[in-house]
Amino acid sequence: MRIKSCLLKIGPLWLGLFLGIALPVLPAKAGQDEIVLRVCNWEEYIDLGDWDEEETIDLDSGDILGENSMIEDFEVWYEETYGREVRVEYSTFGTNEDLYNMLTLGDVYDIVCPSEYMIMKLMAEQELVPLSEEFYDTDIEENYYSRGLSPYIREIFERSKIQGESWSKYMAGYMWGLTGIVYNPELVSKEDAATWKILNNPAYYRQVTLKDNVRDSYFAAVGALKSKLLTSSAFLNDPEYEKHLEEEMNDTSPETIAAVQEYLQQVKDNAYSFETDSGKADMITGKVLANYQWSGDACYTLDQAEEDGVELCFAIPEEATNIYFDGWVMLKRGIGEDAGKKHAAEAFINFLSRPDNAVRNMYYIGYTSVISGGEDSRIFEYVDWNYGAEEDEEDVSEYDLSYFFGEGEDAVLTVPTEQLNRQLLCQYPSDEVIARSSIMIYFDEEQTEAINKMWIGVRCFNLKKVPVWVWGMMVVLLAAVAAVSIRRRCNK
């Protein structure tokens, strides 16, 4: 669902170097051919503009309104800032696996926005171009990403590594969130919703949905199967809890894979459907009572249901939640050695990371930007604009977001207590919830083959469900074929 004009005289450049002034490194002189930047992003994952005036976000720091598409605004901004035209060729994909198949089949893009586990895969396969050192220079005014990245997200990206290299060398975050359960509080208890075991709970027969992709469904199944371990006092109080949680939630031992297949086959019999996008509408219309959902889509679902007079809630399973990231990476087959394209790609990331643009994208798509804004207060103002309590409200709670925005009184919101289980939880989970989050790590070829085989068994054909009479007919048929074969040989 997306530098001022070139210095034509060498005098100012030498003067800037002599005085220690940081001058921007420009991709080319004005007048050169335009840069064509091929971008591939998730469907409906960027502000397309055309807002009505009543949608204006009126913050203390100024109004924000998406008049044009983010792509159009970037093209104008890039030329005004860097003195060279850029044209964005914008494409979309539906799932991480779809994107990978597109790349495998020969589609060429300069910059794409997969999720963290697919980024890890592309890193391991050495398909990515590293971000430049200049991109992380916080002294450059236009480096909105490095100047505004949440300290919490920055720490995760720097410590998470593939083959000894941190994510931050190749990945610039875009949106992030957690997975959980959207539920109807009138018909589903919070206790039932706050566990992955709801997916095969017979009390909700044909009234739950789960994701139609192997990684998300595998994660939920592992959480349900290991529920007793993951919620035990000994496990929760382990000094290396975070490390062990990640190990357990990414366990691909043969025993666990077999158990997951059996569990998901039970879920398949109990669930209304496996889905990618239809669960949102099914919750709003009441076809289902509980829906396994990414937090951004959960927020959208709650918003839409509210417009129809239906109150839904969001729960984070007590066992664990997946903390996911979608991020921008540059591809070797697209960027190559083209300095102009690389500059435009990094500028594209920075433009999306400018606080007002981060707000526009969050408002438009419902997901949460990795940008906290740094010294720019507009992101926090937007959260308060969305969820802050009115002065005369009585049932309110203090909500501390210092883990995301940084320490200080300014990072604490006063919110309606109901928001602790609703949209605010979707967009900015509490630090208590964050504590039980785990990433999906990259699976190597052998692991991927094993869980894909398991998934085929779940989605396509379950031998355990074949009736005895079918097995009997197959035995008779095979015996008949064998008899005919023997008779033909004897007649020769």
N, C-alpha and C positions, 0 to 999 in steps of 0.2 A: 503496500500500500504504500519528493523528494523534492590593491597593490598598485597601487597607483600606476599611471601610465609609465611606459618604459623610459628609463633614463638614457637619453640619446647622446648625452655629452659625458665624456670620461672625467671631466673636472670635478663635478659634484661627487662622483663615486670615490675618487681618491681622497677628497676632502672628508667624506664620511668615514672612510677607513682610518684616516689620520686622527679624527676626533673620537673614534670609537663608537660612532653612531651605527646602530643596526639597520642597514638598508635591506629592503626585501629583495629576494632572489627571484627575478622575473623569468618566465618560461621562454619568452621570445620578444622580439621587437614588434611594435605595433605595425599592422599592415600585412603580417604574415597570414597564411591560410588559417581558417578557423580550426579549432580543436574539436574533434568529434569524440565525445565521451560516452561509451556504451555502459549503461547502468542496468543491473538486474536486481529487483527487489521483490519482497513478498507482495502478494496482491493486497490492494487497499491499505498500503502501509506508508503513505506519505500524503501530506496535505495537498489536495487538488484545488483549493481555493474556492472562489465563488460563494463566500459566506454572505448571509443576509446581515444587514446592519445590526439587527437585534442580537446577533451572535457575538457582537463585540465584547472582548474580554477587557473590562475596565479596571486595570490595576493601578495602584498608587503611583507606580513608575511610568504609567502611560498606557494608552489603549493598544490592543493587539487585534488585528483583523486580517483574515486570509482572503484577500481580494483576488490575487492571481494564484496559479499553481506554484508550488515550491520550485518546480523545475524552471518555470519561466523566470521567477524571481532570481534564481541562482544564475541563470545565463546573463541577465542584466547586471547583477552585482559583480560577476566575474570580470566582465568587460570594463565596467566602471572602475574596478579596484586594480586590475592587473593589465588593462590595456590590450587585451586580446579576446577575440570572439570565441565562445565555446557553444557547441550545440550538443545537447544531451539526447541520445537515443535510449529511450526508457522502455524496459521490458519487465515482466513479472513472472513469478513462479508460485506454485501452490504448496510444495513441501520441500524440505531439504533434499530428500531423495530425488524429487523431480529435477531440482537444480543440478544435482550431481549427474543425473542421466543426461541432461541437456549439455553439460560440459563434456561428458564422455562421448556424446554423439557428434561433437565438433562445434557447438555454438561458442562464439567468442565474445567475451565481455571484458571490460577494463576493470570494473569494480562491481562486486556483488555483496549481498547481505544475508549470509546463512546464519544458522544458530551455532552455538559454541562447539558442539560435538562434530559438526560438519567442518567447521573452521579447523579444528584439531586434525581432522582427516586430511584436509587440503595442505595443512602445514607439514604433516608427516610425509605426504606425497611430494613435497617440495614444489607445489604449484603456485606459491604466493610470492609477491614482491614485498620486501620489508618497507615499513614507513620510514621516511627520511628523518634525520636528526633534527632538521629545522622544524618538522611538524610538532615536535615536543618542546620547542623553545617558547617558554612562557613570556618572554620579552617581546615577542611579535604580537602586535595588537590583534591581527586577524586569526590567530591560533585559538579560536574559541573552544576547541575541544580540550586541548591541554590546560587551558586556563580555567575551564569550567567543569571538568570531569569530577564526579562525586569521589571523595577520598575513599569511600567504602568500595566502590567499583574499581578504582585505580589499584587498590591493594590486592584485590582478587586477580586482576589481569596480570599484575607483575609477578605474583607468586605462582600462578598456574602455568605449567610448562609442558611442552611436548618436545621430546628429544633434546632436553636441556635449554630450549629457547622459550621465553615467556610469551604469552599471548600478545602482550602489548607491543612486541616487536613487529607483529604483522596485523593485528586487529585493532580497530577503533570501534568502541561500542556504539550502539544506536539505541536499542530499547532493551529492557530487562523485566523480569517478573518471576512469579512463582506459579506452581500448579496446585490446584485444589478442586473443591467440589462446590458448584453452584447448587443451591437447594431451595425448596419451598418450605419455609419454616412452619407453615400451618400443617403440613403433612409429613414432614421429616424432622426428627429431632436433631439438635446441634450435635449431640453425642454420636448419633448414627452417621451424620455427614462428616464428622471430623476423624474419619478413619478410612483407609483404602478398602477395608473389608465391606464397605457398603456396596461395592460393585457386584458381589455375588450374594448379597443379603437377600434371602427369599422374601422378606417382608416388602421388598420393592421389585417384585417380579415384573419384568417388561416395563420398568419405570425408571431405569438408569441408562446412561450412555457412557461410552469410553472412547478414547481416541483410536482412529483407524491408522495408526502407524506403530511400528514395532518398538521404537525406543520409549515413547511415552507409556505405552501399555505395559512394556516390560518393567519399567520403573514402578508403576502402580502395583503390579503383581508382586514384585519383590517386597514392597512395603507391606502389603497384606500378609504375605507368607511369613515374614520375619517380624510381625507386629509385636509378639510377646518379647522378643529380644530387644527390639528397638525402643520399647517403652519401659524396659526394666530399669530399676534404680542403678544397678551396677553398670549398665551400658551408658546411661545418661550422665553418670558421675565419673566416667572414665576420663582421666587427664588428657587422653588423646581421642576424645569423643569425635571431633570433626574428621580426623583422619579415618577412624574406624567406620564412621557413618558412610563416608564416600566409598570405602572398600565394600561394605555390605550392600549398598544400593547399586553398585556396579559389578556385583558378583556374577560371573559367567561360568561357574563350575558346572560340569555335566549334571550334577544332582540338582542344582538350582534351576538350570534351564528346563530339565524334565518336570520339575515341580511347577515352574511358571507355565509351561504348556498345559498341564493338567488344570491349573487354577484358571487360566484364561479360557479354557474350554468350558469350565463351569460358568464363568462370567458370560460367555457367548450365549449359553442357554438361558441365563437370567436377565440379560440386558435387553433393552429395546433396540439398540443398534450400536455398531461401531461407526463413528462419524468423524469428519474433519471440521465441518462448518455448520451443519444442520442442527447441532445440539442447541445453539443459541435460540433459534426459532422454536424448537421443540419445548424448551423451558418456558418461553414466553406464552406459547399457546396452551401449555399445560399437558402436552403429550407425555412428558416425562417429569419426574419429581426431583431428580438429581443428575447432574451432568459434570463429568470430568472435564475441567477447562483450564486453559491458560488464563492468567490473571487479567490480561488486557481484554480478552474476549468476555471474561466474566464481568468486567466493569461495563462493557457494552450491553451485555444481557441484562444486568440489573437496571441500567438506565432505560432501556427499551421497555422492560416489564413495568417499570415505574410509570412511564407514560400511559400504559394501559391499565393502571390502577392495581398492579400486582406487585407485592413486595417479595423479593427474593433475597437470599443471603449467600455469603461465601464463607467456606470453612477450609482451613489448612489442616490436612491429616496429621494426627498426633505422632505417627511413626516417623515421617520425614516428608519433605517437599522438594521438588526439583527447582533449583534456582537456574533460570535459563537466561541467555544473552543472545541477542541478534546483533551482529557487528559487521562493519564494512572491511572488506579485504580486497587487495588489488591482485589481479591474476597475471602471471607471467605471459600467458598466451595472448593477453590483451595489451597490457601496459608495455611489456617487453623492456626495451631500453629507451623508450620514448619519454624524455624528460618533460615535455609539454603535457602529455597525458597524465603523467604522475603528478605534476603540479596541480592540474585541474581536478584530479581525483581527490587529492588531499584538501584542496580548497572546497570541494563539494562537501566533504565530511565536516569541515570547519563551518561552512555556511549552515548546515543542518544543526550544528551544535551551538549556534548563536542563541542565547537564551530566548529571545522572542520567537525564533523559528522552532526551537525545541517545544515551546508552549503551543505553537500552532499545530505541530505534528501530534502532540499528546492529546490536544482537544479534538483533533480530526479523527484519529484512529483509536484512541482509548488506551493505548499502552503507555508505559512510563519510560521517559528518557533517562539515559545514564548521566545526563548533565544535571548538576546541582546548581551551577551558575557561578561558583566561586564568589567573587566580590559583588557580582550582579545579583540583586535580590528578586528578580522577576519570577524565577522558578518557584521559590518559596511563597511569594505573593500569590502565585497561581494556585498552589495547593490550598492556601488559606481561602482564596476566592471561591474555590470549589467546595471545601469541606469545613471551613471555620464556622463555629457556632455564632448565632445572632446574640446580641447583647442581652436580650431578655429571656434567652433560653435557660431552663433550669436543669434539665437532665444532661449534664455535660461531663466530659472527661478530658484530662490532660494527655496529650499524645506526643511523645518525645521522638523526634526524627533526627536527632543529632548524629546518629550513626551514618546517615546519608548526607546531611548538609554540613556536618561539622559541629563541634562542641559550641555551646552557647545558649543563652535564654531564647534567642531568636529562632531556634530550631524546635521549639515546643509549641504545639498548637492546642487550642481549646476547641473541642469538637463535640457535636451531638453524640451521646453514648451509643446510639444505634449504628453510627458509622464504624464502630469497632468490628462489626461483622458484615460491613457492606462495602461500598465503593472505595473508601479510604483504605481498607485492608487490602483490596485488590491492587491498588496503585502504589501504596507505600506501606508494606507490611511492617509490623512492629519488630523491634530488635529481638523480642522473645520468640517470634515466629521465625525470623531469619536464622536464629541459632540452630534450628533443626533442618536447615536447607542443605542440599548437596547437588553438585553438578553432575551431569552425565558425561563421563569421560569417553575419550576416543577408544573404540574397539578395533583391534587389529583384524586382519583378513580372516584368521581362523575363528576368532570370536564372532565376527559379523556373520560368517557363513553358518555358524552354529545357531545363532538366534534367528537368522532369517529362515533357516530350515524349520525351527520351532514355530515361527510365525505362519509359515505355509500350512503346517499341521493344524494351527488354530483357525485360520481364516478359510482354508480350502477344503480340508478333508480330515476328519477325525476317525481313525480306524476303530477306536473304542466304541463309537456310536453305531457301527455297522451291525444290524440285527443278525441273530444267529442263523435265521433262515436264508439270509443273503450269502453268508459264508457257506452254508450247505449247498446252495445252488452253484456257487463258484466251484466247489469241490466236485460236484457232479459234472459240471461243464468241462473242467480240466480232465476228469477221468474219461469223458467221452472223446475229447480231442486226442488224448493219449491212445485210446483204443483204435480210433480211426487211423492214426499214424502207424501203429503196430500192424494193423491189417494191410495197409498199403505196402509196407515193407515185405510182409509175408507173400504178397501176391506178385512181387517182382521176380 
